[in-house]
Amino acid sequence: MTEMLRADIAALRIMAAGIRNEADAIASIDPVAHLAQVAQAMPNSATGAAASTLAEPLLTALGRMTTQLNALADTTDHATATYEDAEQALKTQLDTYLHTTS
């Protein structure tokens, strides 16, 4: 019966670590130099104009993505601990229920 109540704790930990890796990868993206090169190479074009104003909003969006992914990883870690605690409490309750003599 306790098999129905189990969460895959290892999978949750792997998921949290994977999410953190993705957040780190996104945090390491620095498009500023590339955008400056585009703006400089195409000064009289719509693309160059867009590139010259894109760095700040893009960095803001990347920062938000990193923050949200780290929050998701933290939530997953918290859920892992919660599942472990709940699993132990339910196991104790079921063991008590199943092994109590009347």
Wavefront OBJ file of the C-alpha trace (Angstrom):
o trace
v 0.000 0.000 0.000
v 2.838 2.412 0.712
v 4.041 2.015 -2.897
v 1.104 4.169 -4.044
v 2.233 6.995 -1.790
v 5.832 7.282 -2.960
v 7.375 10.143 -4.857
v 10.564 9.609 -6.805
v 12.859 11.613 -4.531
v 15.950 10.918 -6.646
v 14.153 12.168 -9.763
v 13.137 15.356 -7.949
v 16.745 15.965 -6.889
v 17.977 15.348 -10.424
v 15.311 17.709 -11.739
v 16.333 20.471 -9.300
v 19.998 20.076 -10.249
v 19.126 20.149 -13.959
v 17.053 23.295 -13.526
v 19.927 24.950 -11.658
v 22.312 24.000 -14.471
v 19.977 25.610 -16.996
v 19.706 28.726 -14.832
v 23.504 28.928 -14.638
v 23.777 28.527 -18.411
v 21.278 31.338 -18.971
v 23.023 33.546 -16.407
v 26.283 33.153 -18.305
v 24.806 34.501 -21.552
v 26.218 37.949 -22.287
v 24.886 39.241 -25.601
v 26.068 42.830 -25.117
v 29.272 42.574 -27.187
v 27.530 40.699 -29.999
v 24.705 43.212 -30.143
v 27.195 46.076 -30.189
v 28.978 44.431 -33.124
v 25.706 44.109 -35.024
v 24.776 47.716 -34.292
v 28.210 48.889 -35.427
v 28.226 46.735 -38.555
v 24.748 47.853 -39.628
v 24.446 51.457 -38.430
v 21.903 52.604 -41.010
v 19.542 49.671 -40.845
v 16.536 48.681 -38.781
v 18.509 45.661 -37.556
v 21.385 47.827 -36.374
v 19.001 50.221 -34.654
v 17.221 47.354 -32.927
v 20.510 45.778 -31.836
v 21.677 49.053 -30.311
v 18.647 49.170 -27.982
v 18.246 45.474 -27.277
v 21.025 44.776 -24.773
v 19.357 46.122 -21.626
v 15.929 44.510 -22.124
v 17.549 41.243 -23.160
v 19.785 41.188 -20.075
v 16.722 41.959 -17.939
v 14.790 39.077 -19.510
v 17.710 36.676 -19.060
v 18.054 37.761 -15.433
v 14.363 37.143 -14.818
v 14.569 33.727 -16.449
v 17.517 32.848 -14.207
v 15.672 34.040 -11.110
v 12.535 32.082 -12.007
v 14.453 28.889 -12.769
v 16.341 29.139 -9.484
v 13.029 29.655 -7.675
v 11.661 26.544 -9.400
v 14.743 24.565 -8.346
v 14.356 25.799 -4.759
v 10.686 24.807 -4.787
v 11.602 21.377 -6.117
v 14.182 20.952 -3.344
v 11.581 21.982 -0.778
v 9.076 19.538 -2.270
v 11.690 16.797 -2.050
v 12.166 17.424 1.658
v 8.402 17.664 2.152
v 7.818 14.379 0.323
v 10.506 12.681 2.396
v 8.935 13.954 5.619
v 5.426 13.044 4.482
v 6.553 9.610 3.314
v 8.124 8.891 6.684
v 5.063 10.141 8.593
v 2.695 8.081 6.440
v 4.897 5.014 6.744
v 4.910 5.363 10.512
v 1.134 5.788 10.583
v 0.557 2.809 8.298
v 2.978 0.646 10.256
v 1.186 1.582 13.459
v -2.190 0.878 11.889
v -1.134 -2.418 10.341
v 0.802 -3.735 13.333
v -1.345 -2.583 16.237
v -2.868 -5.435 18.180
v -6.360 -4.968 19.531
l 1 2 3 4 5 6 7 8 9 10 11 12 13 14 15 16 17 18 19 20 21 22 23 24 25 26 27 28 29 30 31 32 33 34 35 36 37 38 39 40 41 42 43 44 45 46 47 48 49 50 51 52 53 54 55 56 57 58 59 60 61 62 63 64 65 66 67 68 69 70 71 72 73 74 75 76 77 78 79 80 81 82 83 84 85 86 87 88 89 90 91 92 93 94 95 96 97 98 99 100 101 102
